[in-house]
Amino acid sequence: MADTPAVAYEAVVAKLSAEHPELSVVEVEAMVQSENEAHLGGAPLVVPEEVVSNVEELIEERDQADT
């Protein structure tokens, strides 16, 4: 997957919205998101570091609640 060409999300939505003015931006975004999830299996390839920190906090809270 690392060698797969990629395009910025905003660029894709802008391009497709311009090419298909009969569709709303919301419709285009929904289609791009749906196809992206289907292609990637719904699993993110990267997550923000803040998400990792938040999950670590949730795990710690869960561990404390279990003791």
C-alpha positions in Angstrom: 0.0 0.0 0.0 3.0 2.3 0.6 3.6 2.5 -3.1 0.0 3.3 -4.0 -0.3 6.8 -5.5 -2.5 9.0 -3.4 -4.3 12.3 -3.8 -5.3 14.8 -1.1 -8.9 14.4 0.0 -9.7 18.1 -0.6 -8.3 18.0 -4.1 -10.4 14.9 -5.0 -13.6 16.5 -3.7 -12.9 19.8 -5.4 -12.0 18.1 -8.8 -15.1 15.8 -8.8 -17.4 18.6 -7.6 -16.2 20.8 -10.4 -16.6 18.1 -13.0 -20.1 17.1 -11.7 -21.9 20.3 -10.7 -25.2 18.3 -10.6 -23.9 16.7 -7.4 -23.7 18.6 -4.1 -20.3 18.7 -2.3 -21.9 16.6 0.4 -22.8 13.9 -2.1 -19.3 13.8 -3.6 -17.8 13.6 -0.1 -20.0 10.8 0.9 -19.1 8.9 -2.3 -15.3 9.5 -1.8 -15.5 8.4 1.9 -17.6 5.3 1.0 -15.2 4.2 -1.8 -12.1 5.0 0.4 -13.5 2.8 3.2 -14.3 0.0 0.7 -10.8 0.2 -0.8 -9.0 0.3 2.6 -11.3 -2.0 4.4 -12.2 0.8 6.8 -8.9 0.6 8.6 -6.9 3.9 8.9 -3.4 3.9 7.6 -2.3 6.6 9.9 -3.8 8.2 13.0 -2.9 11.5 14.7 -0.6 11.1 17.7 -3.4 12.8 19.8 -5.6 9.8 19.1 -2.9 7.4 20.4 -2.6 9.5 23.6 -6.4 9.5 24.0 -6.6 5.7 23.6 -3.7 5.3 26.1 -5.7 7.4 28.6 -8.8 5.3 28.0 -6.9 2.1 28.6 -5.4 3.4 31.8 -8.9 4.5 33.0 -10.3 1.1 32.2 -7.4 -0.6 34.0 -8.0 1.5 37.1 -11.7 0.8 37.0 -11.0 -2.9 36.9 -8.8 -2.9 40.0 
